[in-house]
Structures are given as structure tokens and as C-alpha cells.
Amino acid sequence: MARITLLSTSDADLLSALSSDAEYALGNLSRLDVDIDLPCLLEGAKFAIVRLLDSVPSSNNCLGAVLSHGSPVVVLGSGEMLDMQRMSHSTVPIDIAAKAHTYLTQGGPANLAQLHVFLSDAVLRVEQTREPLPTQPDHDGHFFAATDEGLPSEEILT
């Protein structure tokens, strides 16, 4: 299994990756010393994922250091919507970065494990069996509860 470096300001991303049992090297951009920690995180990694927030001052230094490392890099924003400006810094094709974004926004250990498999296959050409991209239901503000006697079948979340 290829080692992937995941750098994010989202503890949820990092904890999900840790729980996924995939081979990730993890670093939180808001607590990372670019000169000391980053070389250790990148050592032996086949590629890196960098998920950036505007509010992290060291992000630009970190991104520059990751890009200069020479491995393929997926650069993403932190929101639900694709951040094309951030993704343009990726060294992989934009469609691969977009699919990686979907796995991260869906979150959870299973999706982070599948992200690892997807990127290993798409970037490194390591053929592994993977699940299709996850889909998140659009509830449009509605929650559909399981029907049970005495319980409403639909509730509006506020």
C-alpha cells in the first residue's frame, strides 16, 4: 500500500484517515512546523493531499514546500463546493482532484480508506478494488425518519 501524506486543518479529515487503516502520514496545517514536521511527513510518501483554509497563515509556505517535493499533489479547498482556484495548484488532472474532494467532503473512515485506494489507482496506477464514489443525500432541510407507529414520518429540522 502506498503512503499518502494528508495535510489538512480539519481534525475530522485527519481522525477519519487515522481510523481508516490506510497508510496515511497526517499533519494539521494549523499546528505544523513547515521546516521541521513537513519533511518527515513527506518522506516516503508517493503523493500528497493538501486541504487548505484561508485562515491558516502557514498554508502558502506549506503548499510551496509540498509542491517542491516533487511528488504528485492534490490541492483542495475546505468547503463543500469545489474550489477551482485551489485545485489549479494540483499536479494531477483536475478530474482526479474533484473526485478526491468528494471523498473528503463525505468524510468518515470508510471514505478516507476509499480515497486512498482511488488515488493509488488513479495516480500511481496500483489496481485495487474500490467502492463507487459516495453520494450524500440532499435532504433539502427535511429529515425522513423511519416509519414506526406513533412517530411522524417526516420532521423539519431547524
N, C-alpha and C positions, 0 to 999 in steps of 0.2 A: 504494500500500500504506500502510495506517495505521501510525503509530508507536505502539508499546505500551511502556510502562515496566514492566520486570520487576525487582522488588526481592526479594532472597532472601538467606538465609545459606548457601545451598547453591552451592558453586562448580560442582558438576555441572550444576545448572539453568542457571547463567549461561554456562558454557562451551558447553553444548548449544545455548542460544539464540544465542550468538555464531556458532557453526558452522552454524546453520540457514539463514543468508542472509535471514531475515525481518527486518523493521525493528523491532528492539528497542533501547531505551535501558536499559542494565543497571547495577545497583548492588547491592553486597553490604552488607546491613544491618549487619554487624558492623564494617565499615570506612567507613561512610557518615557524613559530617557533615550532619546534617539541615538546618542553616541555610545551608550553602554548596553542597553537592552536590545535594540534593534538588530545588531549584528548576530547576536545569539539566536534570536527568533528566526532570522533568515537563513542561518547556517543549515545546510542540508535540505532546505525546502525546495521543492520543484517549482512552486509558484506561490504567489501571494494574493490575498484578497484584502483590500483596504476600504473600509466603510467610514466615510468622513462626515463630520458635522462642522458647520461653520464656526461654532463657538470654541473649538479646540485650537489654541494658538500654535501648538507644535505640529499641527496636521500638515502644513505645507513642507516643513523640514522633513517630516516623516515620509511623505509621498515622494519627495525628491530622492531620499536615500533608498527607498524601496525600488523606485524606477531605475536608479543607477546600479542596483544589484545585478541586473541582467536577466533575471528570471521573468517569465510571463506574469503580468499583473492584471487583476480585475479591480477597477476602481468604481465605487458606488457611493451614492448619497444615502442618507439615513431614512428618508421618508418612504411612504407607501408608493408614491409616484416615481417613475424613472427620472433621474437627474442626468440628462444628456450631457450637460457641461462636465460633470464629474466623470461620467462614463467615457468621455472622449479621451481621457488620460489613460485608459486601459490599453494594454498592449495585445489584447486578444480581440477577436472580432466582436462587434457591438451586440450581435445577437446572443453570443455566449454570455456576455456581461449582463444582458437583460434577463436571461434565464436564471443566472446566478442570483440576481436581485429578487426574483420571485421566490426562490428557495429561502432566502434570508428574511423576506417580509412575512412569509408564512410561519417561520420560526419553529422552534422545538427540536429536540434531539434527532428525531427521525428525519426531518427535512435537512438538518445540517449533515447528517450521515449521507443522505442522497445528494446533497450539494457536492460533497467530497467525491462521490462516485461520478457524478455528472462532469465535474471539472477534470477529473483524472482521465475520463474517456474523451471529452471534447478537446482538451488542451494537450494532454500527454499521449492520447490515443491508446490508453490502457482500457481494454474491453472488459467491462464489468456489467453485471445485470443491475439495472436501476429501475426504480418506480417512475411512472409518468410525473410530470410537474404537478405539484399540489394546486388545488383550487380552493379559494376561500369563498364561502357562500356570501352573497350580497343580501344581507338581511333588511336593508333599507329601513333601519330603525325598528324592525319587528323581530320578535323572538318567538319562534314556534315551539311551544312546549309539547312534550309527549302527551298524547291524549290519555286521560285517566278519568274515571268517574269523579265528578265533583270538582275537577280542575278545569280552568278555561283552556281552550286550545290555542289561544293567541294572546300574548301580552305585549303592550307597547313599553319599550324601555325608554326611560327619560334620564 
